């Protein structure tokens, strides 16, 4: 029988308990208007993106912390600034 997590799911299938792929982290930060996920809410590229959106008169959305699987499920890629060494397999 497969090992179960605290959510009574198979460990490798639970988005909260499965290990993050090599080079990534379990939780990331996203904004409602962004297309990538970030390692931290203080990411330089995230801040610059928000300032750029404000200059264009666009709505600004605060970063929120989500599980990596959720961000990837939304089709987001890794921020090149935060995850400069990550290469998808």
TORPA-4810 file (N, C-alpha, C, O; in nm, 3 decimals):
<nodes>
NODE_1_0.085_-0.119_0.000_0.000_0.000_0.000_0.088_0.124_0.000_0.192_0.125_0.066_X
NODE_2_0.049_0.226_-0.071_0.125_0.351_-0.081_0.115_0.430_0.048_0.015_0.425_0.119_X
NODE_3_0.222_0.504_0.076_0.226_0.587_0.196_0.125_0.701_0.182_0.117_0.764_0.076_X
NODE_4_0.049_0.728_0.287_-0.053_0.833_0.286_-0.003_0.953_0.364_0.073_0.940_0.460_X
NODE_5_-0.047_1.070_0.322_-0.009_1.193_0.391_-0.115_1.229_0.495_-0.210_1.154_0.516_X
NODE_6_-0.096_1.343_0.557_-0.190_1.388_0.660_-0.328_1.421_0.603_-0.424_1.437_0.679_X
NODE_7_-0.339_1.433_0.471_-0.466_1.462_0.405_-0.532_1.334_0.353_-0.631_1.338_0.280_X
NODE_8_-0.475_1.219_0.392_-0.520_1.086_0.352_-0.514_1.064_0.201_-0.600_1.000_0.141_X
NODE_9_-0.410_1.120_0.142_-0.385_1.100_-0.001_-0.248_1.035_-0.018_-0.165_1.039_0.074_X
NODE_10_-0.225_0.975_-0.134_-0.092_0.921_-0.163_0.004_1.039_-0.165_-0.022_1.139_-0.232_X
NODE_11_0.116_1.028_-0.093_0.208_1.141_-0.075_0.247_1.208_-0.207_0.245_1.331_-0.215_X
NODE_12_0.281_1.132_-0.308_0.322_1.190_-0.435_0.212_1.258_-0.513_0.240_1.329_-0.609_X
NODE_13_0.086_1.237_-0.473_-0.027_1.295_-0.546_-0.090_1.414_-0.475_-0.173_1.484_-0.533_X
NODE_14_-0.054_1.436_-0.352_-0.109_1.547_-0.274_-0.031_1.675_-0.306_0.091_1.679_-0.287_X
NODE_15_-0.099_1.779_-0.353_-0.029_1.902_-0.389_0.036_1.970_-0.269_0.133_2.044_-0.284_X
NODE_16_-0.017_1.945_-0.149_0.040_2.006_-0.030_0.159_1.928_0.025_0.249_1.986_0.085_X
NODE_17_0.160_1.797_0.004_0.263_1.713_0.066_0.370_1.661_-0.031_0.476_1.618_0.013_X
NODE_18_0.343_1.664_-0.160_0.440_1.616_-0.258_0.562_1.707_-0.257_0.549_1.828_-0.241_X
NODE_19_0.681_1.650_-0.273_0.801_1.734_-0.277_0.802_1.821_-0.403_0.751_1.780_-0.508_X
NODE_20_0.860_1.938_-0.392_0.872_2.027_-0.508_0.977_1.972_-0.604_1.074_1.911_-0.560_X
NODE_21_0.959_1.995_-0.734_1.062_1.952_-0.829_1.196_2.017_-0.796_1.200_2.125_-0.737_X
NODE_22_1.304_1.952_-0.833_1.437_2.004_-0.804_1.453_2.145_-0.862_1.421_2.168_-0.979_X
NODE_23_1.501_2.237_-0.781_1.521_2.375_-0.824_1.405_2.467_-0.792_1.415_2.588_-0.810_X
NODE_24_1.293_2.411_-0.742_1.178_2.493_-0.707_1.150_2.481_-0.558_1.216_2.405_-0.488_X
NODE_25_1.053_2.556_-0.510_1.013_2.554_-0.370_0.866_2.514_-0.361_0.793_2.521_-0.460_X
NODE_26_0.824_2.472_-0.244_0.687_2.421_-0.227_0.580_2.530_-0.238_0.473_2.506_-0.294_X
NODE_27_0.609_2.648_-0.186_0.515_2.760_-0.193_0.579_2.875_-0.269_0.699_2.900_-0.256_X
NODE_28_0.500_2.943_-0.349_0.549_3.054_-0.431_0.452_3.172_-0.418_0.347_3.162_-0.355_X
NODE_29_0.490_3.282_-0.480_0.407_3.402_-0.476_0.363_3.439_-0.617_0.442_3.432_-0.712_X
NODE_30_0.236_3.476_-0.631_0.178_3.515_-0.759_0.095_3.641_-0.740_0.059_3.676_-0.628_X
NODE_31_0.066_3.708_-0.850_-0.029_3.818_-0.847_-0.140_3.785_-0.947_-0.120_3.707_-1.040_X
NODE_32_-0.255_3.844_-0.928_-0.370_3.816_-1.014_-0.343_3.851_-1.160_-0.396_3.786_-1.249_X
NODE_33_-0.262_3.953_-1.185_-0.237_3.994_-1.322_-0.110_3.938_-1.382_-0.081_3.964_-1.499_X
NODE_34_-0.033_3.863_-1.305_0.096_3.813_-1.352_0.088_3.679_-1.424_-0.014_3.611_-1.420_X
NODE_35_0.198_3.644_-1.490_0.202_3.518_-1.565_0.309_3.422_-1.514_0.325_3.313_-1.568_X
NODE_36_0.383_3.463_-1.411_0.488_3.377_-1.355_0.473_3.368_-1.204_0.398_3.444_-1.143_X
NODE_37_0.545_3.273_-1.143_0.548_3.263_-0.998_0.686_3.303_-0.948_0.786_3.290_-1.019_X
NODE_38_0.690_3.351_-0.824_0.812_3.406_-0.766_0.848_3.333_-0.637_0.762_3.278_-0.569_X
NODE_39_0.978_3.334_-0.605_1.029_3.270_-0.483_0.984_3.347_-0.358_0.956_3.287_-0.255_X
NODE_40_0.978_3.480_-0.368_0.938_3.560_-0.252_0.853_3.678_-0.297_0.853_3.716_-0.414_X
NODE_41_0.780_3.734_-0.201_0.696_3.850_-0.233_0.781_3.975_-0.254_0.731_4.076_-0.304_X
NODE_42_0.908_3.968_-0.215_0.998_4.082_-0.232_1.085_4.073_-0.356_1.183_4.147_-0.368_X
NODE_43_1.052_3.983_-0.448_1.131_3.965_-0.570_1.143_4.098_-0.646_1.044_4.170_-0.664_X
NODE_44_1.264_4.129_-0.689_1.289_4.253_-0.762_1.207_4.259_-0.891_1.151_4.363_-0.924_X
NODE_45_1.199_4.150_-0.963_1.123_4.147_-1.089_0.974_4.165_-1.063_0.905_4.230_-1.141_X
NODE_46_0.923_4.107_-0.954_0.781_4.123_-0.919_0.752_4.270_-0.889_0.654_4.326_-0.939_X
NODE_47_0.837_4.332_-0.809_0.818_4.474_-0.775_0.825_4.562_-0.900_0.743_4.653_-0.917_X
NODE_48_0.921_4.534_-0.988_0.933_4.613_-1.110_0.811_4.595_-1.201_0.766_4.689_-1.265_X
NODE_49_0.759_4.473_-1.206_0.639_4.447_-1.284_0.519_4.524_-1.232_0.438_4.575_-1.309_X
NODE_50_0.508_4.532_-1.100_0.398_4.607_-1.041_0.413_4.757_-1.069_0.314_4.824_-1.099_X
NODE_51_0.535_4.808_-1.059_0.557_4.950_-1.090_0.527_4.979_-1.237_0.470_5.083_-1.270_X
NODE_52_0.565_4.888_-1.324_0.539_4.904_-1.467_0.388_4.907_-1.494_0.340_4.991_-1.571_X
NODE_53_0.314_4.817_-1.431_0.169_4.814_-1.448_0.106_4.945_-1.401_0.015_4.998_-1.466_X
NODE_54_0.153_4.998_-1.289_0.100_5.125_-1.239_0.127_5.239_-1.338_0.041_5.323_-1.362_X
NODE_55_0.249_5.240_-1.395_0.283_5.345_-1.493_0.193_5.339_-1.616_0.165_5.441_-1.679_X
NODE_56_0.147_5.218_-1.650_0.058_5.202_-1.765_-0.088_5.226_-1.729_-0.175_5.217_-1.815_X
NODE_57_-0.114_5.256_-1.602_-0.250_5.281_-1.557_-0.330_5.154_-1.532_-0.452_5.157_-1.522_X
NODE_58_-0.259_5.042_-1.522_-0.326_4.914_-1.497_-0.348_4.895_-1.348_-0.285_4.960_-1.265_X
NODE_59_-0.438_4.805_-1.315_-0.466_4.772_-1.175_-0.348_4.694_-1.117_-0.288_4.611_-1.186_X
NODE_60_-0.317_4.720_-0.992_-0.208_4.653_-0.924_-0.264_4.552_-0.825_-0.357_4.584_-0.749_X
NODE_61_-0.210_4.431_-0.824_-0.260_4.325_-0.737_-0.150_4.284_-0.639_-0.036_4.262_-0.679_X
NODE_62_-0.183_4.273_-0.511_-0.081_4.233_-0.413_-0.042_4.086_-0.434_-0.124_4.005_-0.475_X
NODE_63_0.084_4.052_-0.405_0.127_3.912_-0.415_0.054_3.826_-0.311_0.026_3.871_-0.200_X
NODE_64_0.025_3.703_-0.350_-0.034_3.608_-0.255_0.045_3.478_-0.261_0.095_3.439_-0.367_X
NODE_65_0.055_3.412_-0.148_0.129_3.288_-0.136_0.039_3.171_-0.172_-0.071_3.159_-0.120_X
NODE_66_0.087_3.085_-0.264_0.010_2.968_-0.307_0.102_2.847_-0.314_0.224_2.860_-0.313_X
NODE_67_0.042_2.730_-0.321_0.117_2.607_-0.341_0.168_2.606_-0.485_0.096_2.646_-0.577_X
NODE_68_0.291_2.561_-0.505_0.352_2.558_-0.637_0.262_2.490_-0.740_0.249_2.538_-0.852_X
NODE_69_0.199_2.378_-0.702_0.114_2.304_-0.795_-0.001_2.391_-0.846_-0.041_2.379_-0.962_X
NODE_70_-0.055_2.479_-0.762_-0.163_2.568_-0.804_-0.112_2.666_-0.909_-0.178_2.688_-1.011_X
NODE_71_0.004_2.725_-0.884_0.061_2.821_-0.979_0.091_2.755_-1.113_0.063_2.812_-1.219_X
NODE_72_0.148_2.636_-1.109_0.178_2.564_-1.232_0.051_2.521_-1.303_0.045_2.520_-1.426_X
NODE_73_-0.052_2.485_-1.226_-0.180_2.446_-1.283_-0.249_2.560_-1.355_-0.331_2.538_-1.444_X
NODE_74_-0.217_2.683_-1.316_-0.272_2.802_-1.383_-0.191_2.837_-1.508_-0.221_2.936_-1.576_X
NODE_75_-0.088_2.756_-1.538_-0.007_2.779_-1.657_0.106_2.879_-1.637_0.165_2.925_-1.734_X
NODE_76_0.136_2.912_-1.513_0.243_3.007_-1.485_0.380_2.940_-1.494_0.395_2.822_-1.461_X
NODE_77_0.476_3.016_-1.540_0.614_2.969_-1.544_0.693_3.027_-1.429_0.642_3.110_-1.353_X
NODE_78_0.817_2.984_-1.417_0.904_3.034_-1.310_0.963_3.169_-1.348_1.000_3.191_-1.463_X
NODE_79_0.970_3.259_-1.253_1.033_3.389_-1.273_1.182_3.368_-1.302_1.251_3.301_-1.226_X
NODE_80_1.230_3.424_-1.411_1.370_3.407_-1.449_1.465_3.473_-1.349_1.579_3.430_-1.335_X
NODE_81_1.420_3.575_-1.279_1.503_3.643_-1.179_1.514_3.558_-1.052_1.623_3.539_-1.000_X
NODE_82_1.401_3.507_-1.003_1.399_3.427_-0.879_1.461_3.288_-0.899_1.535_3.239_-0.814_X
NODE_83_1.429_3.227_-1.010_1.467_3.089_-1.035_1.564_3.083_-1.154_1.543_3.005_-1.247_X
NODE_84_1.667_3.162_-1.151_1.763_3.171_-1.263_1.827_3.037_-1.295_1.869_3.015_-1.409_X
NODE_85_1.836_2.948_-1.198_1.904_2.819_-1.220_1.807_2.704_-1.250_1.851_2.590_-1.267_X
NODE_86_1.677_2.732_-1.256_1.579_2.628_-1.279_1.558_2.606_-1.428_1.540_2.702_-1.504_X
NODE_87_1.560_2.481_-1.470_1.532_2.445_-1.608_1.426_2.336_-1.607_1.450_2.227_-1.556_X
NODE_88_1.307_2.365_-1.662_1.201_2.263_-1.664_1.248_2.136_-1.734_1.325_2.141_-1.830_X
NODE_89_1.199_2.023_-1.685_1.237_1.895_-1.748_1.126_1.845_-1.837_1.139_1.739_-1.899_X
</nodes>
